[in-house]
Amino acid sequence: MKIATYNVNGVNGRLPVLLRWLEESQPDCVCLQELKAPQEKFPAAALEKAGYASVWLGQKQWNGVAILTRGSTPELTRSGLPGDPDDSQSRYVEAAYNGILIGCLYLPNGNPAPGPKFDYKLAWFNRLIEYSKSLIRQKIPVVLAGDYNVIPTELDARKPENWVRDALFFPESRASYQLLLQQGWTDALRHLHPTEGMYTFWDYSRSSYERDAGIRIDHFLLSPQVAGQLTDAQVDRHVRGWEKSSDHAPVWIELQD
């Protein structure tokens, strides 16, 4: 089974790019982030025509997450991360598919930092840590995929010195990510590529993509019950170079059936 995650940076504006990549890559399941579309504007019909059923959590202008699947419809299990009933930001959706619980997340950016946005990032991160701990305790196959907005280590940035004042690389953000791993999750891409500088995001400015001045912020975390099935993990870097593409590239894993 091939599972992908892709921050599309506007699902309707980038729909031709998304459909082109789906046709080329043929993933079985896709987690999308940053839809930038309200619930009623999600392009479910176009995706269904391409062979994908969908569950999604939209939001006007910003945020938004979705899960696409082939072969069977994803069974929605959760909309929104628990822990704050007043949180109005659409950043987490979860569904069961082919015996695996798929959590699609879009963690807050946190900039400018320090400040209220960084405080919200850490609070959301703490909610994720608590919820992921409950998933580990259930001892079930779980994949938590998405844009974590965290650069875990210096290896995950072409020029880490350029990110020391950014919330994505703040010690608190990196420490929160490590707390997740300490629960028993496997970072799929880093597990199979322990020494490679593989990136998933390139800023639109300063020819970042052409210079490969990227960072790795899109991650797959696998529970122990599914980590042993991991056979491959890659970044479709070339998609970032397509016309009108997102500033992220799709990331995918393959699991042995």
C-alpha positions as CSV (number, residue, x, y, z in Angstrom):
1,M,0.0,0.0,0.0
2,K,1.3,3.4,-1.0
3,I,0.4,6.3,1.4
4,A,1.3,9.9,0.6
5,T,1.1,13.3,2.2
6,Y,1.0,16.6,0.3
7,N,0.6,20.2,1.5
8,V,-1.1,21.5,-1.6
9,N,-1.2,25.2,-0.6
10,G,-4.7,25.7,-2.0
11,V,-6.5,22.6,-3.2
12,N,-8.6,24.4,-5.8
13,G,-5.9,26.7,-7.2
14,R,-3.5,23.7,-7.5
15,L,-6.1,21.1,-8.6
16,P,-4.5,20.5,-12.0
17,V,-1.1,19.9,-10.3
18,L,-2.8,17.6,-7.8
19,L,-4.6,15.6,-10.4
20,R,-1.5,15.3,-12.6
21,W,0.5,14.0,-9.6
22,L,-2.2,11.5,-8.6
23,E,-2.3,10.1,-12.2
24,E,1.5,9.8,-12.2
25,S,2.1,8.5,-8.7
26,Q,-1.1,6.4,-8.2
27,P,-1.0,6.4,-4.3
28,D,-3.7,4.4,-2.5
29,C,-4.2,7.0,0.2
30,V,-3.3,10.7,0.3
31,C,-3.3,13.1,3.2
32,L,-3.7,16.7,2.1
33,Q,-3.0,19.9,4.1
34,E,-3.6,23.6,3.6
35,L,-6.7,23.2,1.6
36,K,-7.6,26.9,1.9
37,A,-11.2,26.0,1.0
38,P,-14.4,26.0,3.1
39,Q,-16.2,22.7,3.5
40,E,-18.6,23.2,0.6
41,K,-15.8,24.2,-1.8
42,F,-13.7,21.1,-1.6
43,P,-13.4,19.5,-5.1
44,A,-14.8,16.1,-4.1
45,A,-16.4,15.5,-7.5
46,A,-13.2,16.1,-9.4
47,L,-11.2,13.8,-7.1
48,E,-13.9,11.1,-7.3
49,K,-13.7,11.3,-11.1
50,A,-9.9,10.6,-10.7
51,G,-10.7,7.6,-8.6
52,Y,-10.5,8.9,-5.1
53,A,-13.1,9.0,-2.3
54,S,-12.6,11.8,0.3
55,V,-13.2,12.9,3.8
56,W,-12.2,16.5,4.7
57,L,-12.3,19.3,7.2
58,G,-12.4,22.6,5.4
59,Q,-11.9,26.2,6.5
60,K,-12.4,29.5,4.7
61,Q,-9.1,31.0,3.4
62,W,-6.7,29.0,5.6
63,N,-5.8,25.6,6.9
64,G,-7.9,22.5,6.0
65,V,-7.1,18.8,5.8
66,A,-8.3,15.9,3.8
67,I,-7.8,12.1,3.3
68,L,-8.2,10.6,-0.2
69,T,-8.4,6.8,-0.8
70,R,-8.7,4.5,-3.8
71,G,-10.7,1.2,-3.8
72,S,-12.9,1.9,-0.8
73,T,-14.2,5.0,1.0
74,P,-12.3,6.2,4.1
75,E,-14.3,5.7,7.3
76,L,-14.2,9.0,9.1
77,T,-13.2,8.5,12.8
78,R,-12.4,12.0,14.0
79,S,-12.6,15.6,12.8
80,G,-10.4,17.9,14.9
81,L,-7.8,17.2,17.5
82,P,-9.2,16.6,21.1
83,G,-8.2,18.8,24.0
84,D,-9.7,22.2,23.1
85,P,-13.4,22.3,22.2
86,D,-13.1,26.0,21.3
87,D,-10.4,25.5,18.7
88,S,-11.8,26.6,15.4
89,Q,-8.8,25.8,13.2
90,S,-9.2,22.9,10.8
91,R,-5.9,21.0,11.3
92,Y,-6.7,17.3,12.0
93,V,-8.9,14.7,10.3
94,E,-8.7,10.9,10.8
95,A,-10.1,7.9,9.0
96,A,-9.8,4.1,8.9
97,Y,-8.6,2.6,5.6
98,N,-7.6,-0.9,4.8
99,G,-7.0,-1.8,8.4
100,I,-4.9,1.2,9.3
101,L,-5.9,4.4,11.2
102,I,-4.8,7.4,9.1
103,G,-4.3,10.7,10.9
104,C,-3.8,13.7,8.7
105,L,-2.5,16.8,10.4
106,Y,-1.4,20.3,9.7
107,L,0.5,21.6,12.7
108,P,0.6,25.4,13.2
109,N,3.5,27.3,11.8
110,G,4.1,29.4,14.9
111,N,5.6,32.5,13.4
112,P,6.3,35.2,14.3
113,A,7.9,33.8,17.4
114,P,7.9,34.3,20.3
115,G,4.4,35.4,20.5
116,P,0.7,34.2,20.5
117,K,1.1,32.2,17.4
118,F,4.1,30.3,18.8
119,D,2.1,29.7,22.0
120,Y,-0.7,28.3,20.0
121,K,1.7,26.0,18.1
122,L,3.1,24.6,21.3
123,A,-0.4,24.2,22.8
124,W,-1.5,22.3,19.7
125,F,1.6,20.2,19.8
126,N,0.9,19.3,23.4
127,R,-2.6,18.2,22.4
128,L,-1.1,16.1,19.6
129,I,1.4,14.5,22.1
130,E,-1.4,13.5,24.5
131,Y,-3.6,12.1,21.7
132,S,-0.8,10.2,20.0
133,K,0.0,8.7,23.4
134,S,-3.5,7.3,23.6
135,L,-3.2,5.9,20.1
136,I,0.1,4.1,21.1
137,R,-1.6,2.6,24.1
138,Q,-4.3,1.1,21.9
139,K,-1.6,-1.0,20.1
140,I,-3.2,-0.6,16.7
141,P,-1.7,0.2,13.2
142,V,-1.6,4.0,13.0
143,V,0.0,6.4,10.5
144,L,0.2,10.1,11.5
145,A,1.1,12.0,8.3
146,G,1.2,15.6,7.3
147,D,2.9,19.0,7.6
148,Y,4.3,19.1,11.1
149,N,6.0,22.5,10.6
150,V,9.0,21.2,12.4
151,I,12.6,20.8,11.2
152,P,13.6,18.0,13.5
153,T,17.4,18.2,13.2
154,E,20.1,20.1,11.4
155,L,20.2,17.3,8.8
156,D,16.7,18.4,7.8
157,A,17.7,21.8,6.5
158,R,20.2,22.6,3.7
159,K,21.3,25.7,5.7
160,P,20.2,25.2,9.4
161,E,21.9,28.4,10.4
162,N,19.2,30.3,8.4
163,W,16.4,28.9,10.5
164,V,17.6,29.5,14.1
165,R,15.2,32.4,14.4
166,D,12.2,30.5,12.9
167,A,9.6,28.8,15.0
168,L,10.0,25.6,12.8
169,F,13.5,25.2,14.2
170,F,13.1,26.6,17.7
171,P,14.3,24.2,20.5
172,E,10.8,23.9,21.9
173,S,9.4,22.7,18.5
174,R,12.2,20.2,18.0
175,A,11.8,19.0,21.6
176,S,8.1,18.4,21.1
177,Y,8.8,16.3,18.0
178,Q,11.3,14.3,20.0
179,L,8.6,13.6,22.6
180,L,6.5,12.1,19.9
181,L,9.3,9.8,18.8
182,Q,9.9,8.8,22.4
183,Q,6.4,7.4,22.6
184,G,7.5,4.7,20.1
185,W,6.7,6.3,16.7
186,T,9.0,5.7,13.7
187,D,9.9,8.6,11.5
188,A,9.5,6.7,8.2
189,L,11.7,8.9,5.9
190,R,14.5,9.3,8.4
191,H,14.4,5.6,9.3
192,L,15.1,4.5,5.7
193,H,17.4,7.5,4.9
194,P,19.3,8.1,8.2
195,T,22.1,10.3,6.7
196,E,20.5,12.0,3.6
197,G,19.5,15.6,3.4
198,M,16.0,15.0,2.0
199,Y,13.8,18.0,1.8
200,T,10.0,18.5,1.4
201,F,9.6,22.3,1.3
202,W,11.4,25.0,-0.7
203,D,10.4,28.7,-0.3
204,Y,9.2,30.5,-3.4
205,S,11.8,33.2,-2.9
206,R,15.5,33.4,-3.6
207,S,15.4,30.5,-6.1
208,S,15.3,28.1,-3.1
209,Y,14.1,25.1,-5.2
210,E,16.7,25.6,-7.9
211,R,19.5,25.8,-5.2
212,D,17.9,22.9,-3.3
213,A,17.9,25.2,-0.2
214,G,15.0,23.2,1.3
215,I,13.9,21.8,4.7
216,R,12.1,18.7,5.8
217,I,8.9,19.5,7.6
218,D,6.4,16.9,6.1
219,H,6.6,13.7,8.1
220,F,5.2,10.2,8.5
221,L,5.1,8.8,12.0
222,L,4.3,5.1,12.2
223,S,3.1,3.2,15.2
224,P,5.0,0.0,16.2
225,Q,2.2,-2.1,14.7
226,V,2.8,-0.8,11.2
227,A,6.4,0.3,11.3
228,G,7.6,-3.3,10.5
229,Q,5.7,-3.1,7.1
230,L,7.7,-0.1,5.9
231,T,9.5,-0.9,2.6
232,D,10.1,2.5,1.0
233,A,9.9,6.2,1.7
234,Q,10.6,8.9,-0.8
235,V,10.0,12.6,-1.8
236,D,8.6,13.4,-5.2
237,R,10.9,16.4,-5.4
238,H,10.3,17.0,-9.1
239,V,6.6,17.9,-8.5
240,R,7.8,21.1,-6.8
241,G,9.3,22.2,-10.1
242,W,6.0,22.0,-12.0
243,E,4.3,25.2,-13.1
244,K,2.0,26.6,-10.4
245,S,3.1,23.9,-7.9
246,S,2.9,24.1,-4.2
247,D,6.0,25.1,-2.2
248,H,5.9,21.6,-0.7
249,A,6.5,18.3,-2.6
250,P,4.5,15.1,-2.1
251,V,6.1,12.6,0.3
252,W,5.1,8.9,0.3
253,I,5.7,5.6,1.9
254,E,5.1,2.0,0.9
255,L,3.9,-0.6,3.3
256,Q,4.0,-4.3,2.6
257,D,0.6,-5.9,2.6
